[in-house]
Amino acid sequence: MLEKPVTVITGAAGGIGLACAVHLHGLGHQLVLVDLNQSHLEKAAQSAGLDAGHTLLVAADVSREEDVQGYVHAAIERFGRIDGFVNNAGIEGTPALIEEQSVEVLDRVYAVNVRGVFLGLRHVLPVMRAQGAGAVVNLSSLAGIMGAPTQGVYVMSKHAVIGLTRTAAVEAASGGVRVNAVLPGTINTEMMRRIERDSGNGAAAESANRAATPLGRYGEPKEIAAVVAFLISPEASYVTGSLYTADGGMSPF
Ligand SMILES: NC(=O)c1ccc[n+]([C@@H]2O[C@H](COP(=O)([O-])OP(=O)(O)OC[C@H]3O[C@@H](n4cnc5c(N)ncnc54)[C@H](O)[C@@H]3O)[C@@H](O)[C@H]2O)c1
């Protein structure tokens, strides 16, 4: 990788995305930060102390193909290449038993978590292939390898991210491009706060999550960022198509 690699991060105004930005910025990456709302991106970048000279902020909805083309185009126009891609934007949807879940929730979660990840790969991989190098990290979840009551739609979407990761890895390997997935457990972000609130008893949900985690606590976004940074880096040069759980020991595999 070059001395100042260029990395695109989607969902970069949120907990894990912003932590990835901070970590990679500290390692000297030039960043393209993508999220739905420009002013949220500006606030996030400012609060994290990201250097405006090496950071491009792009408002885009990852579920819309023209927006995805837009952030890829903006990255190339500004920096001329894309070395790393953190395909991170995601939503949890509204919890419900399968028989009570609405098709609208299914479609929205799929639009962001599956179509958004697919479109990111569809438009970033050709850039990396043309460079003959690049590394992608897709954000799946423990929900990508386990079932979870009332989370069926989210679980399906995160299983799909694993299928995409494995396929992209074998398709892109000959082009010098690596593709891996990170599977976080319960991480301290706004998404986790919403999941706790939606459960109807936030305190009970939090203590159940802690009890189910051998390390006895939630993970911090920076602990996911560290795994992402490793997978993006040349240190992981022989790692592709892999699933990295970062879950405090929660998964029994
Ligand atoms: N927090 C956890 O415990 C946890 C666990 C496993 C996996 N994950 C995954 O990690 C990723 C990041 O989660 P987080 O906890 O940081 O969530 P978060 O809600 O804090 O941040 C998600 C960000 O994605 C953005 N986003 C949502 N829809 C978008 C769209 N259509 N286009 C562009 N941006 C969009 C949001 O605006 C937000 O800034 C998600 O894919 C999530 O499913 C999180």
The ligand as an SDF file (V2000), in Angstrom:
LIG
                    3D

 44 48  0  0  0  0  0  0  0  0999 V2000
  -23.3540   -1.8270   17.2980 N   0  0  0  0  0  0  0  0  0  0  0  0
  -23.3250   -3.1400   17.2670 C   0  0  0  0  0  0  0  0  0  0  0  0
  -23.4210   -3.7870   18.2980 O   0  0  0  0  0  0  0  0  0  0  0  0
  -23.1180   -3.8780   15.9620 C   0  0  0  0  0  0  0  0  0  0  0  0
  -22.9770   -5.2720   16.0450 C   0  0  0  0  0  0  0  0  0  0  0  0
  -22.7900   -5.9910   14.8690 C   0  0  0  0  0  0  0  0  0  0  0  0
  -22.7180   -5.3500   13.6490 C   0  0  0  0  0  0  0  0  0  0  0  0
  -22.8780   -4.0000   13.5990 N   0  0  0  0  0  0  0  0  0  0  0  0
  -22.8290   -3.3890   12.2680 C   0  0  0  0  0  0  0  0  0  0  0  0
  -21.8330   -2.3920   12.2270 O   0  0  0  0  0  0  0  0  0  0  0  0
  -22.2290   -1.3660   11.2970 C   0  0  0  0  0  0  0  0  0  0  0  0
  -22.1610   -0.0090   11.9960 C   0  0  0  0  0  0  0  0  0  0  0  0
  -23.0650   -0.0280   13.0900 O   0  0  0  0  0  0  0  0  0  0  0  0
  -23.0500    1.0630   14.2660 P   0  0  0  0  0  0  0  0  0  0  0  0
  -23.2910    0.3140   15.5270 O   0  0  0  0  0  0  0  0  0  0  0  0
  -21.8820    1.9520   14.1240 O   0  0  0  0  0  0  0  0  0  0  0  0
  -24.4240    1.8310   13.9140 O   0  0  0  0  0  0  0  0  0  0  0  0
  -24.7710    3.3860   13.9940 P   0  0  0  0  0  0  0  0  0  0  0  0
  -26.2590    3.4360   13.9180 O   0  0  0  0  0  0  0  0  0  0  0  0
  -24.0600    4.0330   15.1380 O   0  0  0  0  0  0  0  0  0  0  0  0
  -24.1250    3.9450   12.6400 O   0  0  0  0  0  0  0  0  0  0  0  0
  -24.5900    3.5560   11.3710 C   0  0  0  0  0  0  0  0  0  0  0  0
  -24.3680    4.7170   10.4170 C   0  0  0  0  0  0  0  0  0  0  0  0
  -24.8240    4.3030    9.1260 O   0  0  0  0  0  0  0  0  0  0  0  0
  -25.5120    5.4000    8.5460 C   0  0  0  0  0  0  0  0  0  0  0  0
  -26.4710    4.9310    7.5530 N   0  0  0  0  0  0  0  0  0  0  0  0
  -27.6390    4.2710    7.7600 C   0  0  0  0  0  0  0  0  0  0  0  0
  -28.2620    4.0740    6.6060 N   0  0  0  0  0  0  0  0  0  0  0  0
  -27.4790    4.6050    5.6330 C   0  0  0  0  0  0  0  0  0  0  0  0
  -27.6150    4.7250    4.2340 C   0  0  0  0  0  0  0  0  0  0  0  0
  -28.6910    4.2500    3.5950 N   0  0  0  0  0  0  0  0  0  0  0  0
  -26.6140    5.3290    3.5350 N   0  0  0  0  0  0  0  0  0  0  0  0
  -25.5360    5.8420    4.1780 C   0  0  0  0  0  0  0  0  0  0  0  0
  -25.3640    5.7570    5.5180 N   0  0  0  0  0  0  0  0  0  0  0  0
  -26.3370    5.1530    6.2300 C   0  0  0  0  0  0  0  0  0  0  0  0
  -26.2310    6.0780    9.7220 C   0  0  0  0  0  0  0  0  0  0  0  0
  -26.5980    7.4120    9.3990 O   0  0  0  0  0  0  0  0  0  0  0  0
  -25.1800    5.9710   10.8150 C   0  0  0  0  0  0  0  0  0  0  0  0
  -24.3390    7.0980   10.8540 O   0  0  0  0  0  0  0  0  0  0  0  0
  -23.6220   -1.7410   10.8000 C   0  0  0  0  0  0  0  0  0  0  0  0
  -23.5320   -2.4040    9.5670 O   0  0  0  0  0  0  0  0  0  0  0  0
  -24.1120   -2.6880   11.8750 C   0  0  0  0  0  0  0  0  0  0  0  0
  -25.1080   -3.5620   11.4000 O   0  0  0  0  0  0  0  0  0  0  0  0
  -23.0620   -3.2480   14.7190 C   0  0  0  0  0  0  0  0  0  0  0  0
  1  2  1  0
  2  3  2  0
  2  4  1  0
  4  5  1  0
  4 44  2  0
  5  6  2  0
  6  7  1  0
  7  8  2  0
  8  9  1  0
  8 44  1  0
  9 10  1  0
  9 42  1  0
 10 11  1  0
 11 12  1  0
 11 40  1  0
 12 13  1  0
 13 14  1  0
 14 15  2  0
 14 16  1  0
 14 17  1  0
 17 18  1  0
 18 19  2  0
 18 20  1  0
 18 21  1  0
 21 22  1  0
 22 23  1  0
 23 24  1  0
 23 38  1  0
 24 25  1  0
 25 26  1  0
 25 36  1  0
 26 27  1  0
 26 35  1  0
 27 28  2  0
 28 29  1  0
 29 30  1  0
 29 35  2  0
 30 31  1  0
 30 32  2  0
 32 33  1  0
 33 34  2  0
 34 35  1  0
 36 37  1  0
 36 38  1  0
 38 39  1  0
 40 41  1  0
 40 42  1  0
 42 43  1  0
M  CHG  2   8   1  16  -1
M  END
$$$$
